[in-house]
């Protein structure tokens, strides 16, 4: 299995126009960059290769990757249009999606306990989303919608009747077949000139286009994690999530996030 990580973005929501700040993959927590943490987790679980899509300050990202893994483990793909929509980065890796390998898709800007990856990789579902029942309020979280025990919809804006709605932490395990379908869905957006689309839109096209039950989900509720998009996320990663990760690694049960809510609606319309 190959891991595919998108690490090309500038991080406008986090840093604004400040170009002195590092790429988000190089943010440090307890002395380790996010990228270093990702590599350690992936190697411990037998992933064959990490493919990094790079763009903004690419040489620094590549150097950090190679500092923690050799060139046989790290492969890089440049997205020269990294200031465009994130779907361009996914499209840049279309040959990886078409390679015939199973793929672990992952965001670069997530701080998490390694158990998140372990549960996903060990899941009985060959095509599997991560799913957190503790979902933040607001428009920003990407929602995974469950009906009849399986995912049926996906995105930031969803409408319909669902048994449960949770947040997607940004990790998806795919068979080679689904990876090829995702490559085609991504190509459709690029050919249509929809360069500002999100890659979640292409993923949703595959999810709703395949027979119900093709995808499963792994409930990682309680596992400490955070996607770092805004300055408040960076603060919370340091003062809340990192201590919870350390506590969990020492064998203590995770502490529930005080500002989270659990959403289990029969009808959801946002």
N, C-alpha and C positions, 0 to 999 in steps of 0.2 A: 504494500500500500504506500502511495505517495501522499504527502501533505502539501497542500497548496495554500499559501498565505499571501494576502494582498497587503503590501507594505509600501505603496507608492505615494500615498496621499500627503498633503501639506499640513493638515490639521488646523484648518481655518477656524473651526468652532472652538478649538482649545486655545490657540495662540493668536488669532486674528491675523494681522499682516506682519507680525514679528517673525522675520526669517532668521533670527539668531537662535531660535529654539530648535531642539532636535526633532527628527521624525518621531512619531509616537512610539514606534517599535523600540526606540532607544531610550525611552523614559526609564529611570532607575528607581527601584524599590528595594530597600534594604541592601543596597550595593549591587544589585543585579538588574540588567536591562530586561525589559519584557521579552526581547528576542532571545536573550540567553536563557531565560526561564522556559520559553517555548521549546527551544532546542533540547534542553535537558529532559523535558517531559517526553518529547517525541522519540528521542533516542532510547529512553528507558522502556518504551513500549514497542520497540522493534520496527518503527517506521523506516522504510527503505531510503527515502529521500525527502528533503524539504525544498520545494520550489518556491522561491520568493519573487513576487512581482514588485520591482523597485522603480522609483522615479525621483521624488524629491530627496536631495542629498544622498543619492544612491550609493556613492562610494563609501560613505560612513556606515550605511546599513550592511553593505556587502562585507566590509572589513570586520564588523562586529560578528556577523554570522560565521565567517571563516576563523575568527578567533576562538570559536567554541565548537566548531565541527570542520572537518576537512572538506576539500572540494568534491570528494566522492559523495558526500552527503548533501551538500548545498549546491543548488542550481539557481541561477538568477535569470529573470526575464525583465527587460526594461520596457516600461511604458512611458514613452516620451511625451505623451499627452496626459500626464498625471494631474494636471489642473482641471481636467474635464471630469465627467461623471465616473463614478466607481465601476460602472459596467465596462468601461474601456479597459480597466485593469484585468477584469475577468476575461474579456475577449482576447487580451494580449496572451493569455495562458491557454488558448483554445487547443493548442497541440497537446498540452498536458491532459486536458479533459478528453481528448480523442485518442490518448495513448494506449487504451486498453487496460489500464491499471485501475484498481479501486482507488478512490480519492477521499482524503480527509480535508475538507475545506475549513479554513479557520481565519478569523480576523486577527490582525497583528496587535490591535490596541486593547486587548482584554487581559486583565490581571485575574488569575483564577487559581484555585487549589487543584493540584494534579488529578484529584479524583474525578474531576469533570471529564477529562480526556479518557481516563480508565473506563468509566461507565459507558461512554459513547463507543469506544472501541470494542468493549466486551459485550455490548448489547446484542441480543438475538436478532435484531432487525438489521438486515443488510443495508437498507437505506434509512437513515435515522437522523432526526433532528434532536438537539438538546432542547429542554423545555423546563422553564422555571415558573411555578405557580405563583410565586411572589412577583407581581408585576407592578412597575412604577406607574403612577398616574401621568397623564399627558399624551401628547401626540407622537413623541419620539420613539418609544419602544417598538420593536418589531414583534408582532403578535403571531403566535401559532395557535390555530383554532382546532379543537378536538371534537369529533362527533363519533359516537359508537366505538370509542377506543382508538381511533386513528386520526392523523392530521387530515383536514379537509380544506383548510384555507390558511393564508400566510400573508403578512404584510403589515404596514403601519396603519392602514385604514381598511377595516374589514366590516362586512355587514352580513348578518345572518343569525340563525339559531344554532348554538353550539352547546355542548355539554360542559366545556371548559375552555378558557382562554388563558394562555400564559405568555411569558416573554421568551424570545429566542436569543440565547447568549452569543450567537454568531459562529456556531460549529455544526457541520453537517457531514455525515459519513455517506458516501455514495458508491454504488457498484459502477463498474465500467460502463454499463448500459445507460444508467442515469446520468453519468458524467458526460457521455456523448450527447444525450438529449439536452443537457444544460448548455453544452457548447453550441448546439444548433439554436437554442432559444436566445442565447446571447448574440449570436450572429444575426438573428432576425432584427434585434434592436439596432445593431450597428448599421445594417443595410438600409433600415428605415430612417436613419439619421437621428435616432433618439439617443444621442450621446450623453444626455444628462440623466438618463434613467439609472435607477439603482440596480445592483445585481440581484437584490431580493425579488424584483419584478420578474426577472428571468427564472429564478427558482420557483416562484409561484406558478408561472406558466407550466413548468414541468410537473409540479405537484398536482394541479387541477387537471392537467391533460392526461395523466396516467390513471389506471384503474384504482378505485378506492382500496386502500390497504397496501399499496406499493410502498408507502413510507410508514415508518413507525416513529416513536419518539422515546427518549430516555428522560425521565423526570429527575432533574438534578437539584430540585428545591432543597435549600439548606446548605448546598455547597457554596462557599464564598467565591464570588466573582463580581467583576464590574467592567463594563466597557467605558473607556475613557474618551469622551467626546468634548466635555466642557470643563472649565476650571473647577466647578463644584465636584465633578467626578474625580479630578486629580486629588483634591483635598480629601474626599471620602475614601479614595483608594488608600491613602496614607494613614488616616486616623481610624478607619473602620475595617476595611476589607483586609489589609495586610495583617493587622493583629488577629483577625479571625482565621486567616490562613495559617498563621503561626500556631494558634491555639489548636486548630484541627490537626496539624502535623504532629502535635504533642499528645494527641489522643483525646482532647477535650471535645465535647459536642459543639457544633456550630451554634452561634447565637443568632436568633432571628433579627433581621434588619428592622429597626424600630419604625422606620418611615415607609415601610412597604405595606402593600395590601394584597390580599388574595382575591382573584377574580374568578368566579365560577358561575358565569351568567347562563341563563337559558336563552336569552337573546342579547346580542351585542351589536351595537351600532355606533360607530365612531367615524 
